[in-house]
Amino acid sequence: MADNSEADPPAHGSHLFMLRIWPEELGHGQTEWRAKVQHVSSGEARYFRDWPALEAFVEGLLWGGGSEGARSGR
């Protein structure tokens, strides 16, 4: 049996992301949601304060355009 100790590369058209979402206390009883999304195979990760910026980052990775233009989400 072959040794599969390393993860197989993703199937064509398949991507794996890790997403972490948490509440950030701002003080005075205010909370803001924060997020970190990481593209597992490349290791590229960004932090976000709003959903549209996170969505743009992921779409950039999916469609091969990288994350340029999505960096303002931090």
Secondary structure, 3 states (H helix, E strand, C coil): CCCCCCCCCCCCCCCCEEEEEEEEEEECCEEEEEEEEEECCCCCEEEECCHHHHHHHHHHHHCCCCCCCCHHHC
